[in-house]
Amino acid sequence: MKGRRHQGLAASDAATPASGEARAPRRCTDGLVKTNMEKLTFYALSAPEKLDRIGAYLSERLIRDVGRHRYGYVCIAMEALDQLLMACHCQSINLFVESFLKMVAKLLESEKPNLQILGTNSFVKFANIEEDTPSYHRSYDFFVSRFSEMCHSSHDDLEIKTKIRMSGIKGLQGVVRKTVNDELQANIWDPQHMDKIVPSLLFNLQHVEEAESRSPSPLQAPEKEKENPAELAERCLRELLGRAAFGNIKNAIKPVLIHLDNHSLWEPKVFAIRCFKIIMYSIQPQHSHLVIQQLLSHLDANSRSAATVRAGIVEVLSEAAVIAATGSVGPTVLEMFNTLLRQLRLSIDYALTGSYDGALSLGTKIIKEHEERMFQEAVIKTIGSFASTLPTYQRSEVILFIMSKVPLPSLHHAIETGRTGENRNRLTQIMLLKSLLQVSTGFQCSNMMSALPSNFLDRLLSTALMEDAEIRLFVLEILISFIDRHGNRHKFSTISTLSDISVLKLKVDKCSRQDTVFMKKHSQQLYRHIYLSCKEETNIQRHYEALYGLLALISIELANEEVVVDLIRLVLAVQDVAQVNEENLPVYNRCALYALGAAYLNLISQLTTVPAFCQHIHEVIETRKKEAPYMLPEDVFVERPRLSQNLDGVVIEFLFRQSKISEVLGGSGYNSDRLCLPYIPQLTDEDRLSKRKSIGETISLQVEVESRNSPEKEERVPAEEITYETLKKAIVDSVAVEEQERERRRQVVEKFQKAPFEEIAAHCGARASLLQSKLNQIFEITIRPPPSPSGTITAAYGQPQNHSIPVYEMKFPDLCVY
């Protein structure tokens, strides 16, 4: 009887201590004997202290059966162990678990795929059990290593390889479930474990052999009947990340980045984007910024990698940032933009120098310029896509932050000199303005004072004075993006003289009080830069289209009666620029300015709905259509412009007359006096930023303004000729005056710091007395009150004298007192 039990089922023999009736099946093919299993379970529940002995015995028997290749009895024993484990939930189960895990480990060590799968299934059942008491000494290191190894199985048989890989993934999932929520268990989040678990899951997620590609949306549930390693790995990865706490995110994300680096998966970037979509949708929303920080750090760490690798990281960052913005991005907003802008500047340096070290040498990796350009475009796209998801206040901060990085040749922002330095500055300006344009696109802010604060607007308009035509175009488009709040900009993409602008279906709102305050503060600054932009020789059709759009949007979004008057004066001044041609502009530019004025005045006349104004504009346009079509946008702003070779003899019938416009608008309540004044821009020190000879222009224009606006008619002394020596003397004299003023202030401060109090008091008293005496003299001269009600009085010599009493000394009747 005893010999038969040793040859029979180990799980049945374990019932021997409780009952001599328990017997094993004669053949392993008979399976588990139900009655014997029930007896063994009853015995274990009745005497839980015996579980450790049962476990030790079964472990010894199973190891022996494995060694003797009696795999049928091994399967029956494991089935019995599973039933015991599921039935017994007592405090003594820990001792039994140790024997159980030893047997599972023995199966996993076997080279037989079936035994590995059997051991994995038993471990998964064990992992789903919630134990009543914690274990302080249990270790899962072996299981993590073994299951990870199974995930990378390369068995020759495809079906067996798939089963082994799926068993490995299920085993890792069981380890995670068993340990992730128990602080007393082995910390599964340690790098030594995460470096095995995460790459194993990614490896199976990457190798999708027969499975169709699936969307990484977390709402899709897998079909268990057709489940494959990729689907199972995705579910396991989602579960792992979903259980990650704040302090564990870094350890979970770092292996992902390393895996993508090691397998060169940034360049196709499809798999990398899929991975991070899974990550971003699986983690808790408040942890999103940690993933963004990891990606930013990884981008910095790969700053000398190939442009295609950096572009892939940036693309992944773009996708992750958009998802993160729907949750909580936290303090990483400016950090992200700062990193991207820094990478943009590095890429510009790489493209200019041709290497990552700043100089070419033997063994230096040659950089491909088109790849760097691709990376720069990816960075700009990422900046725009992420900024579009931010709330208005954060977007405003980002806009100011980017603008502060634009290098300007002012007193406070040093720029690099030399040919290389100029190229670097120009490329940096263009890239940053492109980024700013991406951020400003779609920006909605009801208050223009908040959208365009003074410090931002000053720097932006300063770049509008630069010689580079591309930079000026970006500035105009950025201004249009900010001002357009009702989506009207695309309606002015083409310059034309429509007879009825109602077909444009413009969205027009009344100008708010905040917008009125903004225009009172900044309108002259805007007009000035529009005027100067119109005078540029390097302007092309896109510049004039942007100028027309800017003028039109200001008229729709920010215009009141005063703004309308100033805009009309501005456009008439632009017409004068084309007519007088002091700038020696090409024929195309002059025709473009005429056409620009016609298109805008046609628009504003229909917006003001003043019949006489509309009639005058219509008459001039019709005259031009018949005799001078080269002064209209329909003939100028086309692929092959039809221009006139002689614009010097333009007759007055072809021009919009300021006197006529002021007359017809003055009759409708507009300020005719202001309309009569020609527009003259107020040039300031900002013109130095354009690197042109603007000082001479400023002085000559100021002299001309003085002569025009002077109330006296007498002859003036001819203005001094402006020469180099004159300018040099003016600069030297201004420096000397500043030094004298600085010295005077220093003496005054020193006097008040060191002089006795009595001396300071006497000095101030004397000045006060002098001031009072001057005030008394002014009062005696200016105060002429009416004669006193008391009439006249007689002087000492009998002569009558009119005595005038000051108003503040007069006594009024009681009826006048309220």
C-alpha positions in Angstrom: 0.0 0.0 0.0 2.8 2.4 1.0 4.8 1.6 -2.1 1.8 2.2 -4.3 1.3 5.7 -2.8 4.9 6.6 -3.6 4.2 5.7 -7.2 0.9 7.5 -7.2 -0.3 11.1 -7.0 1.7 13.2 -4.7 -1.2 15.5 -3.9 -3.3 12.4 -2.8 -0.5 11.0 -0.7 -0.4 14.2 1.2 -3.7 13.0 2.8 -1.9 10.1 4.4 -1.2 11.9 7.7 -4.9 12.5 8.1 -6.4 9.4 6.7 -5.0 6.1 5.6 -7.9 5.7 3.2 -6.5 8.3 0.7 -5.1 6.7 -2.3 -3.5 7.9 -5.6 -4.7 7.1 -9.1 -3.2 4.0 -10.5 -2.3 5.9 -13.7 -1.5 9.6 -14.2 -4.0 9.7 -17.1 -6.8 9.1 -14.6 -6.4 12.7 -13.3 -7.0 14.0 -9.8 -9.1 11.7 -7.5 -11.9 14.0 -6.3 -12.7 12.3 -3.0 -9.0 12.2 -2.0 -8.7 15.9 -2.8 -11.7 16.7 -0.7 -10.2 14.8 2.2 -6.9 16.6 1.9 -8.6 20.0 1.7 -10.7 19.2 4.8 -7.6 18.1 6.7 -5.7 21.3 5.7 -8.7 23.5 6.8 -9.1 21.6 10.1 -5.4 21.6 11.0 -3.8 24.7 9.3 -0.7 24.3 11.3 0.0 21.2 9.2 0.1 23.2 5.9 3.8 23.8 6.1 4.4 20.0 6.4 2.0 19.3 3.5 3.8 21.9 1.4 7.2 20.6 2.1 6.2 17.0 1.3 4.5 18.0 -2.0 7.5 20.1 -3.0 9.9 17.2 -2.4 7.6 14.8 -4.4 7.2 17.3 -7.3 10.9 18.0 -7.6 11.5 14.2 -7.7 8.8 13.7 -10.4 10.3 16.5 -12.5 13.7 15.0 -12.3 12.3 11.6 -13.3 10.3 13.1 -16.2 7.0 11.9 -14.8 5.2 15.0 -16.1 1.7 13.6 -15.8 2.0 13.3 -12.0 3.5 16.8 -12.0 0.4 18.2 -13.6 -1.9 16.5 -11.1 0.2 17.6 -8.2 0.1 21.2 -9.3 -3.7 21.0 -9.8 -4.0 19.8 -6.2 -1.7 22.6 -5.0 -3.8 25.2 -6.7 -7.0 23.9 -5.1 -5.3 23.9 -1.7 -4.0 27.4 -2.2 -7.4 28.7 -3.2 -9.2 27.0 -0.3 -6.8 27.9 2.6 -6.8 31.6 3.7 -5.3 31.3 7.1 -2.4 33.0 8.9 -0.3 29.8 8.4 -0.5 30.0 4.6 2.8 31.9 4.4 4.7 28.8 5.2 2.8 26.8 2.6 3.4 29.6 0.0 7.1 29.3 0.4 6.9 25.6 -0.7 4.5 26.5 -3.4 6.8 29.2 -4.9 9.7 26.7 -4.7 7.7 24.3 -6.9 6.7 27.0 -9.3 10.3 28.1 -9.7 11.3 24.5 -10.4 8.8 24.3 -13.2 9.9 27.6 -14.7 13.5 26.4 -14.6 12.6 23.4 -16.8 13.3 23.5 -20.5 9.9 22.0 -21.3 7.6 24.7 -22.6 4.6 22.9 -21.1 6.0 22.9 -17.6 6.9 26.6 -17.9 3.4 27.4 -19.0 2.0 25.2 -16.1 4.1 27.0 -13.6 3.1 30.4 -14.9 -0.6 29.5 -14.7 -0.2 28.4 -11.1 1.7 31.6 -10.2 -1.0 33.7 -11.8 -3.7 32.0 -9.7 -1.6 32.6 -6.7 -1.2 36.3 -7.6 -4.9 36.8 -7.7 -5.3 35.7 -4.0 -5.5 38.4 -1.4 -3.6 37.3 1.6 -4.8 38.1 5.1 -1.3 38.6 6.5 1.7 40.2 4.9 5.0 38.5 4.2 8.2 40.3 5.2 10.8 38.0 3.6 9.3 36.9 0.3 11.3 37.7 -2.8 10.2 37.7 -6.4 13.5 38.5 -8.1 13.7 35.1 -9.7 10.2 35.3 -11.1 10.8 38.8 -12.6 13.9 37.6 -14.3 12.4 34.3 -15.5 9.2 35.8 -16.8 11.1 38.6 -18.6 13.3 35.9 -20.2 10.2 34.0 -21.3 8.8 37.3 -22.9 11.9 37.2 -25.2 11.4 33.6 -26.2 12.8 32.7 -29.6 11.5 29.1 -30.0 11.6 27.7 -33.4 7.9 26.7 -33.4 5.8 29.9 -33.8 2.9 28.6 -31.9 5.0 27.5 -28.9 6.9 30.8 -29.0 3.7 32.7 -28.8 2.4 30.7 -25.9 5.7 31.1 -24.0 5.7 34.8 -24.6 2.2 35.2 -23.4 2.9 33.1 -20.3 5.8 35.4 -19.6 3.6 38.5 -19.9 1.0 36.9 -17.7 3.6 36.1 -15.1 4.9 39.7 -15.1 1.3 40.9 -14.7 0.9 38.5 -11.7 4.1 39.8 -10.1 2.9 43.4 -10.5 -0.5 42.6 -9.0 1.0 40.7 -6.1 3.5 43.4 -5.1 2.5 46.8 -6.4 0.0 47.7 -3.6 1.8 46.0 -0.7 4.5 48.2 0.8 5.9 45.3 2.8 6.5 43.2 -0.3 9.6 43.6 -2.5 9.5 47.0 -4.2 8.7 46.1 -7.8 9.3 49.8 -8.8 13.1 49.5 -8.2 15.1 50.1 -11.3 16.5 46.6 -11.2 13.0 45.3 -11.7 11.6 48.0 -14.0 14.6 47.6 -16.3 13.5 44.0 -17.0 9.7 44.3 -16.9 9.2 47.4 -19.1 11.5 46.4 -22.0 9.9 42.9 -22.0 6.5 44.4 -22.5 7.7 46.8 -25.1 9.5 44.0 -27.0 6.2 42.2 -27.4 4.3 45.3 -28.1 6.8 46.1 -30.9 6.7 42.7 -32.5 3.2 42.5 -33.8 3.3 39.5 -36.1 -0.2 38.5 -37.0 -2.2 41.0 -35.0 -3.7 44.0 -36.7 -2.6 47.4 -35.5 -4.9 48.8 -32.8 -5.6 52.2 -31.5 -4.0 52.9 -28.2 -7.2 54.4 -26.8 -7.8 52.9 -23.3 -11.5 52.5 -24.0 -10.9 49.6 -26.4 -11.2 46.2 -24.7 -9.2 43.2 -26.2 -10.9 40.1 -27.4 -9.6 37.2 -25.4 -10.4 34.7 -28.0 -7.9 36.3 -30.5 -5.5 37.7 -28.0 -1.9 37.8 -29.0 1.3 38.9 -27.1 1.1 42.5 -28.4 -2.4 43.0 -27.0 -1.6 41.3 -23.7 1.6 43.3 -23.3 -0.4 46.5 -23.9 -2.9 45.6 -21.3 -0.2 44.7 -18.8 1.7 47.9 -19.5 -1.5 50.0 -19.0 -2.1 48.2 -15.7 1.4 48.7 -14.6 1.4 52.5 -15.3 -2.1 52.9 -13.9 -0.8 51.6 -10.6 2.3 53.9 -10.5 2.4 56.4 -7.7 4.0 59.9 -8.0 7.4 58.8 -6.9 7.5 55.7 -9.3 6.8 57.4 -12.6 10.4 58.1 -13.3 11.5 54.5 -12.8 8.8 53.4 -15.1 9.5 55.9 -17.9 13.2 55.7 -18.0 13.3 52.1 -19.3 11.0 53.1 -22.1 13.4 55.8 -23.3 16.4 53.5 -23.1 14.6 50.8 -25.1 13.7 53.3 -27.8 17.3 54.4 -27.9 18.8 50.9 -28.0 16.5 49.7 -30.8 16.7 53.0 -32.8 13.0 53.5 -32.6 13.0 57.3 -32.6 13.5 57.7 -36.3 10.4 55.9 -37.6 8.8 57.5 -34.5 5.5 55.6 -35.1 6.1 53.0 -32.4 7.5 55.7 -30.0 4.4 57.8 -30.4 2.2 54.8 -29.8 4.1 53.9 -26.7 3.8 57.4 -25.2 0.1 57.6 -26.1 -0.4 54.4 -24.1 1.6 55.9 -21.2 -0.2 59.3 -21.2 -3.6 57.7 -21.3 -2.8 55.1 -18.6 -1.1 57.2 -15.9 -3.0 59.5 -13.6 -3.6 62.9 -15.1 -1.8 64.7 -12.3 1.4 62.8 -13.1 1.5 63.9 -16.8 4.0 66.6 -16.2 6.5 64.0 -14.9 6.4 62.3 -18.2 7.0 65.6 -20.0 9.9 66.3 -17.7 11.4 63.0 -18.6 11.1 63.6 -22.3 12.6 67.1 -22.0 15.6 65.7 -20.0 16.0 63.0 -22.6 16.0 65.6 -25.4 18.7 67.5 -23.6 20.7 64.3 -23.1 20.5 63.7 -26.9 21.3 67.2 -28.0 24.3 65.9 -29.9 22.4 63.0 -31.5 21.4 62.9 -35.1 18.7 65.4 -36.2 16.4 62.6 -37.1 16.6 61.2 -33.5 16.0 64.6 -32.0 13.1 65.2 -34.4 11.5 61.9 -33.3 11.8 62.8 -29.6 10.2 66.2 -30.3 7.4 64.6 -32.2 6.7 62.3 -29.3 6.9 65.3 -27.0 4.3 67.1 -29.1 1.8 64.2 -28.9 2.4 63.7 -25.2 2.2 67.4 -24.4 -1.2 67.7 -26.1 -2.6 64.8 -24.1 -1.0 66.2 -20.9 -2.5 69.6 -21.4 -6.0 68.2 -21.0 -5.0 67.2 -17.5 -2.5 69.0 -15.3 0.7 70.2 -16.9 1.9 72.0 -13.7 5.1 74.0 -13.7 6.6 72.4 -16.8 5.0 74.9 -19.2 7.9 77.4 -19.4 10.4 74.6 -18.8 9.2 72.9 -21.9 9.3 76.0 -24.1 12.7 76.9 -22.7 14.1 73.5 -23.6 12.6 73.6 -27.1 14.0 77.1 -27.7 17.4 76.1 -26.5 17.3 73.1 -28.8 16.3 75.4 -31.6 19.3 77.6 -31.1 21.6 74.6 -30.9 20.3 73.3 -34.2 20.9 76.6 -35.8 24.5 76.5 -34.5 24.9 72.9 -35.8 23.6 73.9 -39.2 26.0 76.9 -39.5 29.1 75.2 -38.2 28.5 71.8 -39.8 29.4 69.8 -36.7 28.3 69.3 -33.1 31.7 70.6 -31.7 31.6 74.0 -33.4 34.6 73.2 -35.7 35.3 70.5 -38.3 38.1 68.1 -37.5 39.1 64.6 -38.3 36.5 62.2 -37.2 33.8 64.9 -36.7 30.3 63.8 -37.7 29.1 65.8 -40.6 25.7 67.4 -40.1 23.1 67.4 -42.9 21.5 70.8 -43.2 18.2 69.5 -44.5 17.9 67.2 -41.5 18.5 70.1 -39.1 15.9 72.1 -40.9 13.4 69.2 -40.5 14.2 69.2 -36.8 13.6 72.9 -36.5 10.2 72.6 -38.2 9.3 69.8 -35.8 10.2 72.0 -32.8 8.2 74.9 -34.1 5.2 72.6 -34.8 5.5 71.2 -31.3 5.6 74.7 -29.8 2.4 75.6 -31.7 0.5 72.4 -31.0 1.2 72.5 -27.3 0.5 76.3 -26.9 -2.9 75.8 -28.6 -4.1 73.7 -25.7 -3.0 76.1 -23.0 -5.4 78.5 -21.2 -5.2 82.2 -22.2 -3.1 83.3 -19.2 -0.5 80.6 -19.7 -0.4 81.3 -23.4 0.2 85.0 -22.8 3.2 84.1 -20.5 4.6 81.8 -23.3 4.2 84.6 -25.8 6.2 87.0 -23.6 8.7 84.4 -22.9 9.4 83.6 -26.6 9.6 87.3 -27.5 12.1 87.9 -24.8 14.4 85.4 -26.5 14.4 87.2 -29.9 17.8 88.9 -30.3 17.5 92.6 -31.1 20.3 95.1 -31.9 19.4 97.5 -29.1 21.3 98.9 -26.2 20.1 96.2 -23.8 20.4 93.2 -26.1 23.9 92.5 -27.4 24.0 90.5 -30.7 26.9 88.7 -32.4 28.9 90.5 -35.0 30.6 89.2 -38.1 29.1 87.3 -41.0 28.6 84.1 -39.0 27.1 86.1 -36.1 24.7 87.9 -38.4 23.6 84.6 -40.0 23.0 83.1 -36.6 21.1 86.2 -35.4 18.9 86.2 -38.5 18.1 82.5 -38.3 17.4 82.7 -34.6 15.1 85.7 -35.2 13.2 83.9 -38.0 12.8 80.6 -36.0 11.6 82.4 -32.9 9.2 84.5 -34.8 7.9 81.4 -36.6 7.4 79.9 -33.1 5.6 83.0 -32.0 3.4 82.9 -35.0 2.5 79.3 -34.2 1.6 80.3 -30.6 -0.4 83.4 -31.6 -2.5 81.6 -34.2 -6.0 81.1 -32.9 -5.2 83.2 -29.8 -8.4 84.7 -28.4 -8.3 87.5 -25.8 -11.1 90.0 -25.3 -8.7 92.6 -23.9 -6.0 93.8 -26.3 -4.2 95.4 -23.4 -3.6 91.9 -22.1 -2.9 90.4 -25.5 -0.4 93.0 -26.5 1.2 94.5 -23.4 3.6 97.4 -23.9 6.9 95.5 -23.4 5.8 92.8 -25.9 4.5 95.3 -28.5 7.6 97.4 -28.3 9.9 94.5 -29.0 7.7 93.0 -31.7 7.4 96.3 -33.6 11.2 96.8 -33.3 11.7 93.7 -35.4 9.4 95.3 -38.0 12.0 97.9 -38.8 14.7 95.4 -39.8 16.0 95.1 -43.3 15.1 91.4 -43.7 11.9 91.1 -45.6 11.0 87.6 -44.2 11.3 88.9 -40.6 9.0 91.9 -41.4 6.4 89.6 -42.9 6.4 87.4 -39.8 5.8 90.5 -37.7 2.8 91.5 -39.8 1.3 88.0 -39.6 1.8 87.9 -35.9 0.0 91.2 -35.4 -2.8 90.0 -37.6 -3.1 86.8 -35.5 -3.4 88.8 -32.3 -5.9 91.4 -33.7 -8.2 88.9 -35.5 -10.6 87.7 -32.8 -13.6 86.9 -35.0 -11.9 84.8 -37.7 -12.0 87.5 -40.4 -8.4 87.3 -41.5 -8.9 84.8 -44.3 -11.5 87.1 -45.9 -8.8 89.6 -46.6 -6.2 87.2 -47.9 -6.8 88.7 -51.4 -6.6 92.4 -52.1 -9.5 93.6 -54.2 -12.0 96.5 -54.7 -15.3 94.8 -54.1 -18.3 96.9 -55.0 -20.3 95.2 -52.1 -18.4 93.9 -49.1 -21.5 92.2 -47.7 -20.5 89.1 -49.7 -17.5 88.8 -47.3 -20.0 88.2 -44.4 -17.7 90.0 -41.9 -18.2 89.5 -38.2 -18.1 93.0 -36.7 -18.5 94.0 -33.0 -18.6 97.4 -31.4 -15.2 98.5 -30.2 -15.0 97.9 -26.4 -13.7 100.4 -23.8 -10.5 98.4 -23.3 -9.8 98.4 -27.0 -10.4 102.1 -27.1 -7.8 102.6 -24.3 -5.4 100.3 -26.2 -5.7 102.3 -29.4 -5.2 105.6 -27.6 -2.0 104.3 -26.1 -0.5 102.4 -29.0 -2.3 103.6 -32.2 0.4 106.1 -33.3 3.0 103.4 -32.7 1.1 100.9 -35.0 0.5 103.5 -37.7 4.1 104.5 -37.7 5.3 101.0 -38.3 2.7 100.4 -41.0 3.8 103.5 -42.7 7.5 102.6 -42.6 6.7 99.1 -43.7 4.9 100.4 -46.8 8.1 102.3 -47.8 10.3 99.2 -48.0 11.9 98.5 -51.4 12.1 94.7 -50.7 8.3 94.3 -50.2 6.6 91.6 -52.3 3.0 90.8 -52.9 2.7 88.9 -49.6 3.8 92.0 -47.7 1.1 94.1 -49.2 -1.5 91.5 -48.6 -0.4 91.4 -44.9 -0.5 95.2 -44.7 -4.0 95.2 -46.2 -5.2 92.5 -43.8 -3.7 94.4 -40.9 -5.4 97.7 -41.8 -8.7 95.9 -42.5 -8.6 94.1 -39.2 -7.8 97.2 -37.2 -10.8 98.9 -38.9 -13.1 96.0 -37.9 -11.8 95.0 -34.4 -10.4 98.2 -32.9 -11.9 101.2 -34.7 -13.9 104.1 -33.4 -14.4 107.4 -35.2 -10.9 108.7 -34.2 -9.2 105.5 -35.4 -11.1 105.6 -38.7 -9.9 109.2 -39.3 -6.3 108.3 -38.5 -6.3 105.3 -40.7 -7.6 107.3 -43.7 -4.9 109.9 -43.1 -2.3 107.1 -42.9 -3.5 105.6 -46.3 -3.5 109.0 -47.9 0.1 109.5 -46.7 1.0 106.1 -48.2 -0.5 107.4 -51.5 1.7 110.5 -51.2 4.7 108.2 -50.8 3.9 106.6 -54.1 3.2 109.9 -55.8 6.2 111.9 -54.6 8.6 109.0 -54.6 11.3 110.5 -52.4 12.4 106.9 -51.6 13.1 106.1 -55.3 10.8 103.0 -55.1 10.6 100.6 -58.0 7.6 100.9 -60.3 6.0 97.8 -58.8 6.1 99.1 -55.3 4.6 102.4 -56.3 1.7 100.7 -58.2 1.3 98.4 -55.2 0.9 101.3 -52.8 -1.7 102.9 -55.1 -3.6 99.7 -55.3 -3.3 99.1 -51.5 -4.8 102.6 -50.9 -7.6 102.0 -53.3 -8.5 98.6 -51.8 -8.5 99.9 -48.2 -10.4 103.1 -48.9 -13.0 101.1 -50.8 -13.4 98.9 -47.7 -13.5 101.7 -45.1 -16.0 103.7 -47.1 -18.5 100.9 -47.1 -17.9 100.2 -43.4 -18.6 103.9 -42.5 -21.7 103.9 -44.8 -21.3 107.6 -45.6 -22.9 108.0 -49.1 -20.8 111.0 -50.2 -17.6 109.2 -49.1 -18.5 106.0 -50.9 -19.3 108.0 -54.0 -16.0 109.8 -54.1 -14.1 106.5 -53.6 -16.2 104.8 -56.3 -15.6 107.6 -58.8 -11.8 107.4 -58.4 -11.8 103.6 -58.7 -14.0 103.7 -61.9 -11.7 106.4 -63.4 -8.7 104.2 -62.6 -10.4 101.2 -64.2 -10.8 103.1 -67.4 -7.6 105.0 -67.7 -5.1 103.7 -65.1 -5.8 100.0 -64.2 -2.2 99.6 -63.1 -3.2 101.5 -59.9 -5.8 98.9 -58.9 -5.2 95.6 -57.1 -6.8 93.5 -59.8 -4.0 94.4 -62.2 -1.1 94.7 -59.7 -1.5 91.7 -57.3 -1.5 89.0 -59.9 1.0 86.5 -61.1 2.0 88.8 -64.0 1.4 92.4 -62.9 0.4 94.9 -65.6 2.4 98.0 -64.7 2.9 101.4 -66.2 6.5 102.5 -67.0 5.7 106.2 -66.3 4.0 107.1 -63.0 5.3 110.7 -62.8 2.4 112.2 -64.7 -0.4 110.8 -62.5 -3.3 113.3 -62.8 -5.4 114.4 -59.8 -8.5 112.5 -61.1 -6.6 109.2 -60.3 -5.9 110.2 -56.7 -8.1 110.2 -53.6 -8.2 113.8 -52.4 -7.8 114.6 -48.8 -9.7 117.8 -49.0 -12.7 116.1 -50.6 -12.7 113.2 -48.0 -12.4 115.6 -45.1 -15.3 117.6 -46.5 -17.7 114.7 -47.0 -16.8 113.0 -43.7 -16.9 116.3 -41.8 -20.5 116.7 -42.8 -21.2 113.3 -41.2 -19.8 114.1 -37.7 -16.2 113.1 -38.2 -13.4 115.4 -37.1 -12.7 117.4 -40.3 -9.9 119.4 -38.8 -8.0 116.3 -38.0 -8.8 114.9 -41.5 -7.2 117.9 -43.1 -3.9 117.4 -41.3 -1.5 115.2 -43.3 -0.2 112.2 -41.5 3.5 112.5 -40.4 5.0 109.6 -38.4 6.7 110.3 -35.2 10.1 108.7 -35.6 11.9 107.6 -32.5 15.1 105.9 -31.4 13.6 102.5 -32.5 14.8 103.2 -36.0 18.3 102.4 -35.0 17.3 98.8 -34.7 16.8 98.7 -38.5 20.5 99.2 -39.1 19.7 102.0 -41.6 20.8 105.6 -41.8 17.6 106.7 -40.0 19.2 109.5 -37.8 19.5 111.8 -40.8 16.0 111.0 -41.9 14.7 111.8 -38.4 16.4 115.1 -38.2 15.4 116.2 -41.7 11.8 115.2 -41.1 11.7 117.1 -37.8 13.0 120.2 -39.5 10.3 119.8 -42.1 7.6 119.3 -39.5 8.7 122.5 -37.7 8.5 124.5 -40.9 5.0 123.2 -41.7 3.5 123.6 -38.3 5.1 127.0 -37.4 2.4 129.7 -36.7 4.8 132.5 -37.7 5.2 133.5 -41.4 8.5 135.3 -41.2 11.4 134.0 -43.0 13.5 131.4 -41.1 17.2 130.9 -41.2 18.0 128.0 -43.6 18.4 124.7 -41.8 22.0 123.7 -41.1 23.3 121.1 -43.5 23.5 117.7 -42.0 27.0 116.3 -42.4 29.1 113.6 -40.7 30.9 116.3 -38.6 27.5 117.8 -37.5 26.3 114.4 -36.3 29.6 113.7 -34.6 29.4 117.1 -32.8 25.8 116.5 -31.8 26.7 113.1 -30.3 29.8 114.5 -28.4 27.8 117.5 -27.1 25.0 115.3 -25.9 27.5 113.1 -24.0 29.1 116.3 -22.4 25.6 117.5 -21.3 24.8 114.2 -19.8 28.1 114.3 -17.9 27.4 117.8 -16.6 23.9 116.8 -15.5 25.3 113.7 -13.7 27.9 115.8 -11.9 25.2 118.3 -10.8 23.0 115.6 -9.4 26.0 114.1 -7.6 26.7 117.5 -5.9 23.1 117.9 -4.9 23.0 114.5 -3.3 26.3 115.0 -1.6 25.1 118.4 -0.2 22.0 116.9 1.3 24.0 114.0 2.8 26.8 116.1 4.4 25.6 119.7 4.9 24.3 120.8 8.4 20.5 120.8 8.9 20.4 124.6 9.5 22.1 125.2 6.1 19.6 122.9 4.3 16.7 124.5 6.1 17.8 128.0 5.2 18.4 127.0 1.6 14.9 125.5 1.3 13.3 128.4 3.1 14.9 130.9 0.7 13.6 129.0 -2.2 10.1 128.8 -0.6 10.1 132.6 -0.1 11.2 133.2 -3.7 8.4 130.9 -4.9 5.8 132.6 -2.8 6.8 136.1 -4.0 6.5 134.9 -7.6 3.1 133.4 -6.9 1.9 136.7 -5.3 3.1 138.6 -8.4 1.2 136.2 -10.7 -2.0 136.5 -8.6 -1.8 140.4 -8.7 -1.4 140.3 -12.5 -4.0 137.7 -13.3 -6.8 138.3 -10.8 -9.2 141.0 -12.1 -12.4 140.6 -10.1 -15.5 142.7 -10.9 -16.0 146.0 -8.9 -16.8 145.6 -5.3 -20.4 145.8 -4.2 -19.4 148.4 -1.7 -18.9 151.0 -4.5 -16.3 153.7 -4.2 -14.5 155.1 -1.1 -12.7 158.4 -0.5 -9.0 158.6 -0.3 -7.1 160.6 2.2 -6.8 163.6 -0.2 -10.5 163.6 -1.0 -10.1 161.9 -4.4 -12.6 159.1 -5.1 -10.8 155.8 -5.7 -12.3 152.5 -7.1 -11.3 149.8 -4.6 -11.3 146.3 -6.0 -11.7 143.5 -3.5 -10.3 140.0 -4.4 -12.9 137.4 -5.0 -11.8 135.3 -2.1 -12.3 138.3 0.3 -15.7 139.4 -1.1 -18.7 139.0 1.2 -21.8 137.8 -0.5 -25.4 138.2 0.7 -27.0 135.4 2.7 -29.1 134.4 -0.2 -26.0 133.3 -2.1 -25.0 130.9 0.6 -26.2 127.3 0.2 
